[in-house]
Amino acid sequence: MPDTVDAAAVLLAAAAQQGLGDTLRILLLASIAGGALLAWFLLRGYRSDDTGDGGGDGTGDGGGTDRGANA
């Protein structure tokens, strides 16, 4: 029976010394998710259709905003 206790102690000691594996896994997943959100945020400004932000009038100028009123 002492061999089983020693083997369990060795296995527990080895399991406690895993290092940064979990931290790096979380960091990798968070960076992938952040990259996907950044790509979505940057690419949504390059849409060419008028269905999203055109205001519904079909002119494509932002829906009658006053962007050039002071120009």
C-alpha positions as CSV (number, residue, x, y, z in Angstrom):
1,M,0.0,0.0,0.0
2,P,2.9,2.5,0.5
3,D,3.6,2.3,-3.2
4,T,0.2,3.5,-4.0
5,V,0.5,6.5,-1.6
6,D,3.9,7.4,-3.1
7,A,2.6,7.1,-6.7
8,A,-0.4,9.3,-5.8
9,A,1.9,11.9,-4.2
10,V,4.1,11.9,-7.4
11,L,1.1,12.3,-9.6
12,L,-0.3,15.2,-7.5
13,A,3.0,16.9,-7.5
14,A,3.3,16.6,-11.3
15,A,-0.3,17.9,-11.8
16,A,0.5,21.0,-9.7
17,Q,3.4,22.0,-11.9
18,Q,1.6,22.6,-15.2
19,G,2.8,26.1,-15.5
20,L,1.2,28.7,-17.8
21,G,-0.9,26.4,-20.0
22,D,-4.3,27.5,-18.8
23,T,-3.3,31.2,-18.8
24,L,-1.9,31.1,-22.3
25,R,-5.0,29.2,-23.6
26,I,-7.3,31.9,-22.2
27,L,-5.1,34.6,-23.6
28,L,-5.1,33.0,-27.0
29,L,-8.9,32.6,-27.1
30,A,-9.4,36.2,-25.9
31,S,-7.1,37.5,-28.5
32,I,-8.8,35.6,-31.3
33,A,-12.2,36.9,-30.1
34,G,-10.8,40.4,-29.9
35,G,-9.4,40.2,-33.4
36,A,-12.7,39.0,-34.7
37,L,-14.6,41.9,-33.0
38,L,-12.0,44.4,-34.3
39,A,-12.3,43.1,-37.8
40,W,-16.1,43.3,-37.7
41,F,-15.9,46.9,-36.3
42,L,-13.5,48.0,-39.0
43,L,-15.1,46.2,-41.9
44,R,-18.6,47.4,-41.1
45,G,-17.6,50.9,-42.3
46,Y,-16.8,49.6,-45.8
47,R,-20.4,48.5,-46.6
48,S,-21.5,49.7,-50.0
49,D,-25.3,49.0,-49.7
50,D,-27.8,51.5,-48.5
51,T,-29.8,49.2,-46.3
52,G,-27.9,49.7,-43.1
53,D,-27.1,53.3,-42.4
54,G,-28.6,55.2,-45.4
55,G,-31.7,56.4,-43.6
56,G,-34.1,54.8,-46.0
57,D,-34.2,57.5,-48.6
58,G,-31.9,55.7,-51.0
59,T,-29.6,58.6,-51.6
60,G,-26.7,57.1,-49.7
61,D,-25.7,60.4,-48.2
62,G,-26.3,59.5,-44.6
63,G,-30.0,60.1,-44.5
64,G,-30.1,63.9,-44.8
65,T,-27.6,64.7,-42.0
66,D,-26.0,68.1,-41.7
67,R,-22.5,67.1,-42.4
68,G,-21.8,69.7,-45.0
69,A,-24.0,72.4,-43.7
70,N,-21.1,74.7,-42.6
71,A,-18.9,74.0,-45.5
